[in-house]
Amino acid sequence: MAPPNAYDVQLTKAAVKHLRNLGDPERERVRKALTRQANLGGSSSGSRGGKSLKQIRGRHDRFFCLRVGELRVMFDVLDDERTLLIHGIVNRRDLERWLRGR
């Protein structure tokens, strides 16, 4: 059961497509990592952290990058809606190209 301060996880259409293309073990690792991140709750500036999470700031937006093995999960934290909005699940080799396409 999720803690009372847990955030919901929503995926964009692109993220769903990326998730479907993963193998079963990778998909399960991503699911567990997202569940763990959603259960942390708290504000986007405070209690989230660790070496596997970084904030990326661009000219037009900012979002978080969660490291899950060779994959990077790109997401926004919507504190008002208590939601993690997943934009993409990208292999680390393709991350720079994905970021340029945003």
N, C-alpha and C positions, 0 to 999 in steps of 0.2 A: 504494500500500500504506500502511496506517495505521501510525503510529509505535507502538512497543510499550507506551507509557504512555497510549494513546488510550482514551477512554471509549466505551461502547456508547450508542446512542440508542434509547430506547423511547418510543412514543407511546401515550397513553391513547385510548380510543374517541372521545372528544370531539375530540382533536387530529387523529386520522385523518379525522374528518368535516370539520373545518375545512380540512385540507390538500387533501382531494378537491374542495372547493368553489373552490379557487384556480385561476387560469389557469396554463398551462404555464410562462410566464416567472417568475411569482411563486413557483410551487412549486419551480422550480430554484434561485432565489435563497435560499429558505428552506433547501433541502437543502444548498447550499454553505455557508451560515452555520452550520448545525448540525454539519456535518462539520468545519469549521474549529474550532468551539468544542469538539467532542469530541476533536480532535487536540491541543488545548492540554494536556489532562490536568491534573495538579497538584491541589492542594487547592482547595476552594471559597472559601477566604479569601485565597489567595495569588496564584497566577499568572494567574488569570482577570482580565480588566480591559478597559480601553479605554472610550471614550465610548459605545459601543453596548450596553454591559451594565450593568445596575443591579440591586441587590438590593432587593427589596421585603419589608418586614416588616409583618405584620399582627398582630392579637391572637392568632390561633390557629396561624399558620404563617409561614414565610418561603420565598421562592423568588426566582428570577432572572427578569429581563425583558430579552430580547435584541432590539434594534431592527434590523429588516430592512426598510428603506424605510418604507412606511406601515404595515407590520405589526409586531406585537409578539409574540414567542414567549415564552411563560411556561413555565418549567421548574424542576425541583428537581435538585440534584446529590446523588446517592447515592454517597458516596465509598467506602463499604464494598463496594458491588457494582460500582463503577467504571461508573456509568450516569448518563446524563442522561435524566430522566423528563419528557417534554413533556406539559404539561397543556392547553395551548391555543395557538392561533395566531389572534390577534385584530387587527382593524384598530384603529389608534390612537384613532379616534373612539369605538369601542365598549369601550375598555379599562376605563374607570371603571365601566361597567355590569357588565362581566365580573368585575371585582374585587369589587363589591358582592354578586354572586351566589355568591361562594365562601364 
